[in-house]
Amino acid sequence: MIDSREYAFEGNRPEIHEDARVSREATLVGDVSVGADASVWPGVVLRGDVAPVEVGSESHVGDNAVLHAVTAGDRVMIGHGAVLNESTIGDGALVGFNTTVNAEVSVGDRCIVASGTVVPQGYDIPPESFVRGVPARATPLDETNIDAEAIFEAYSTGGYTDLAARHGDLF
């Protein structure tokens, strides 16, 4: 039986790796791919109509996030309520709760984008940056007092993979 929350668009259907976990309460439209050991939580919308949506291996998209025409690399964490539009998120990046990432934005590998940040259209964020504010501003992680390794460990994607596996009825 086809999940009623997965929709074709112009001949493209969502493709979900057999080892991924996608909530029955998420909506996937068109050219969408979800990689191995990734999770997509309740209320998420992945809309691949004007361009594909790609969620990489071991990446996790939190409750009520919206990704429209977005490429999220491997081991990416996207927080609850984030809105990403026509952008690219590099490997190992963390995008915080209720963040807005506008069109033509590139977030580099291993960046931390703080909760509530608004990244303006066309912004190019270098790898290993800490990004915060409205509008966003980026600072190299090595110029901050942030223990990036501790943050990446605390929000490691392996924990979310395990948590998704424990939610049998949700996925």
Secondary structure, 3 states (H helix, E strand, C coil): CCCCCEECECCECCEECCCCEECCCCEEEEEEEECCCCEECCCCEEEEEEEEEEECCCCEECCCCEEECCEECCCCEECCCCEEECEEECCCCEECCCCEECCCEEECCCCEECCCCEECCCCEECCCEEEECCCCEEEEHHHCCCCHHHHHHHCCHHHHHHHHHHCHHHC
